[in-house]
Amino acid sequence: MAYNIISLENMYKAIGEEKLKEILYKYKCDYNKDVEYFLKEKAIQFLKMGIAKTFLVTTSYKEKQIIVGYFSLANKVIKIKIKLLSYSLKKRMSRFNENHDTNDYFIISLPLIGQLGKNFENNYNTLIDGDLLLKFACEKVKEAQSILGGKFVFLECEDKPQLREFYERNGFVCFGKRNLERDEREKNQGEYLLQMLCDLRNN
């Protein structure tokens, strides 16, 4: 099956905000309301503010293009406790460290896969594998890094065994936790999100 990765920014410029909202509002993700909420309520706003870029993944189905999933990318400065990293990962990341005042943690600016989710409307989620959707997101990060430099990417997810296994299977390792903000708790389970890191040179 052939897939297209379409920039939300290009769609915004081509068809305008109102028409784009009509398309996005058909997206459904009952398994993660935060993923659905972001695409419908924040993606365009974050695009206009320059906070994050969103990409729709589409394919041809019954002679029309439909959205099977999406991902969003941003850049974020994070703090990583060094003791939570393996020796080899610590050595590789030390070159990008912006904190030279202590040996307790690194401060690093990294690409963030902020959102990643399939479209469950009309069972369109069956038309793409989660591993492939994540691969598309990582490849888009690699494109940026081929110009700007860098080799790591990170994401945050709920502390669920199936989610952790999914990301670990795709080369991510857990390096910490982030407590949920008050406005995040309504759409996420638990009190925190796992933070997971991947060296894209090995992925």
N, C-alpha and C positions, 0 to 999 in steps of 0.2 A: 504493500500500500504506500502511495506517495503522500508526503506531507509538505505543507507550506508553513513557514514561520513568518508571520506578518507583524511588523512594528505597529503598535497602537498609535504612535505618533504619526506615521504615514496615513493611517486610516482617518485619524482626526483631521489632518490637513485635506484629505480627499473628499470626505463626506460630511464633515462638520460634527459638532458635539451632540446635537439632538439625535441625529440618525445613528451615531455610534452608540449612544446610550440605549437605544432601542435594541440594538444587536446584543450588547453586553447583558442587558436585563433578562435575556433568555437563558443565561448560564445558570446551572444549578450544581451545588456541591453540598448535599445534605450531610456528608460525613465530616465536613469542616466548614462551619459557617463563617469563620474568619476569612477563608480563601474566597468564598462567594461574596462576602461583604466588600472585600477589597476591590474586586474587579468591578462591582456595580457602583460603589460609592466613593472609592478613593483613587482608582487607577488614573482617571483623567485628571483629577486634581493634582496628584503627585507628578504627573507628566508636565502640567503647566507650571508647577513650582520647581521643576528640575530635581525632584527628590528621587524618583525612580522611573525606570523605563519598563514597560510591559510589552510582552510579545504573545500573540495568539497563535496557536498551532491548529491548522485546519486541514481537512482532507475532503475529497469528493465522495459524496454518499447520496445515492439515488438522484444523481445528476445535478446535485447542488453542493456548494462548498459549505461545510458546517464546522463549528468550533469543537474540537475534541479535547482541548486543554489549553492551559496558558501558564506562563511564568513571568515573574517580575524580577528585575535586577536593580541593585543600588550599590553605593559605596559607603562603607561605615568604618569608623575607627573603633577598635575593640581592645579590651584588656584581657590577656590570656595568662593564667597562672602557669608558670614554667614547670612546676612540679607535676602538673597533670599531663605533660607531654612526654612522649617516648624520647630516648636520647637522640635518635636519628632525626625525628621531627623537630626537636628543640634546636639541633644544630642547623637544620635547613632554614628554620624561621628566624634565627638570630640575625641573619643578614638584613632582614626587613624591620628589625626592632627600632622603634623611635624613642624608647625609654632607656636611658643609660644611668639612671639614678639608683636603681635597685636590681637585684638579681631575682626578685620574687615574681615578676611578671613582665611580659612583653606588651608594648602598645603598638599596634599595627593597623594600618589602613588596608581593608580587604574588600573585595567584591562580595556582596550578599545576595544569595537567592532568597528574596524576601517572601515570595509566594510561589507555589507550585501545585497545580491541581487539575484533575480531569473534569470534563463536563458530563454530568450525570443526566442531563436532559435527554429524554428519549433513548436512554442507554447508549449515548454516544461514547461513554467512557470505555466501552468494550472495543472501540475502534483504535485504541492506542495503548501500548504497554507503559506502565509507570517508569520502568527503567529507561525507556526511550525518551519519554518526556523530560526526565532528569538529564539525560545525555544531551538533549537539545539545549537545555539551559547552560550546561557546562561548556558546550561548544561555543555558545555565544560569548561567554566569559573569556574563553581562550582567544576568540577573535579580538577582543579589546586588549587582552594582555599581549598579543603579538605586536601591537602598536605601542602600548604604554609600558610593558614589562609586568612582572609579577607571575606567580604560579599557583597561588592558593585561592580558595573560595570557601565561604562558610554559609551556614544556614541555621535556622532555629526550628525546632519541632516539638510537639507534645511528647511527653515521656510515656510512650506506648511501645510495647515490645515489637509489634509489627512494623512501626515506623522506624524504630532504631535498627532493626534487622535490615529493613529496606535500604536505608542509607549506608549502613556498614557494608552491605553487599556491593554497594556502588562506590566503595573506596573512602567513605567518610569515617572519621573517628571523633568521639565525644571529647570535648576539652573543657566543658563547664556547664553552668546553668545560669539562666537569667530570670529573676523574679518578674512575674507579669505585672504590668501597670494596671491601675484600676479599670481603665476602659477596655483592657484586653480580656479581662476575666469572664466577661459575659459570653464571649465567643470561643474561648479556649477552656479545656478541662485542666484541672490541677492548679497549682500555685506558681509554676515556673515552666520554662521551655528549656529543652536541651540545646546546647550549642555544639554544632558538629562542623568539622574542618576536613578539607580534602586538598591534597597536593595534585593538581591537575596534570602534572608531568607524568604521573604514574597511573592516570585514569584514562 
